[in-house]
């Protein structure tokens, strides 16, 4: 009877270990992936820019142009669309690597081309790291 119990243990232990490993690997998330919200435009841009060599962690803030109401008559209300997206008029990028002028220039050129935005509407500033406090 004791031999049968030891064979069961020998079979049960590897199965339990494999189940535990499968559980851990299924629930484990890469912290870098959680850092950026890839459902928004800002999040996708942040994640992409952070992949550039030397850039490091990135935060992106869009400034949207608010449409001015041209007229308040009933005709304009009939033809206005609520589905129109607001246009991005400016961009602020805070990056760990932006203290390096070469990285700043690379970010500026990349963002300008990708967003099809003039460079004077893009502001890139270095991110303050926790050890920089004086």
N, C-alpha and C positions, 0 to 999 in steps of 0.2 A: 504494500500500500504506500509506503514511503517513497519508493522509486517513481510511482505514478505521479505523486505530488511534485517531485523535483522536475519531472519532464514538463509538467504544466507550467511551473515557474519559469523554466528555460524558454518556453514558447511565449508566455505572457509578457515577460520583461522586454524583449526586443520589440514586440508589438506596441507596448505602452510607450516605449521610447520613441518609436517612429510616429505614433499618434501625437505625442507631445511636440516633436520637431515640426510636424505638419501644421499643428495648431499655431505654434510660434511664428513660423514663416508666413502663414496666411494672415495673421493679425499684425505683423511687424510692418510699419510704414517708415519709409526713409524721411527723416526730419527735414531734409532739404526740399522734398516734394511738398510737404505740408506748409512750407514757408510762403509759397506763392499761390494765390487763388487763380487758377488757370481758367476759370469761367468768365472772368472779366478781361477787358482789353488791357487794363493796367497790369493785371496779374500775368497775362501772357507776355507782355513786354518786359516786365520785371524778370521773369524766369529766363527769357531769351537773352537779355542783356547780362544777366549774372553768369551766363555760360562763356562770355568773352574773357579771354585770358587777362588777368590783372584787375578785373572790374570788382569782383567780390560781391558782397550782398548789395542789393539795389532796392530802392523804393521809388515808385513813379507816381506822380500826381498830375492828373489832367485838369486843365482849366477850360471849361466849356463856355462858349459864347452864348449869351442869353439873347434870344431873338426879341427885338423890339417890336411892339405891336404897331403896325403901320396905320391901320384904321380900325375903328370899332363898329363899322356898319355890318349889317346882316349878311351881305354878299361875301365879305371876307371870312366870316364864320362858316359859311357853307362850303367854301373851297379850301379851308385850312385842313391840314392833315395832322392828326395827333401822333402818327406813326413816325414822323421825321425825327431823326437823331440830332441832338445838338452837335454843332461843329466844335472841334477842339481848337481853341485859339492860342493855347500856350501849354508848356510842359515843364514840370520841375522834376529833375532826377537827382536823387541823393544816393551816392555810391561810395563804398569803402575805398575803391581805387581812384576816386576822382581827385585825390590830393596830388597825383602824378599828372602833370600837364599833357603828357602823351596819351594817357588813358582818357583824360577829359576830351581831348581833340577827337580821339577815336569814337567815343560815345556820341559826341556832338554830330560828327559826320554820319554815323550809323543811324541815329535817331532821325536826323533831318531827311535822309533818303527813305527810310522805312515809313515814316509818318507823312512824307511829302510836305514838310513844314520848313519855313525859312529858319535859319539858325538863330536869328535874333529873337525868336519866340521860344527858344529852348534854354533853360537854365540848368546847369550841372554844378552841383556842390558836393564837397566831400562829406562823408558820413562821420560823425563823431563816434569814435570807438570808446568803450567803457574805460580804457586805460589812459585816455587823453586828458582827463581832468587835471587841472593844475591848481 
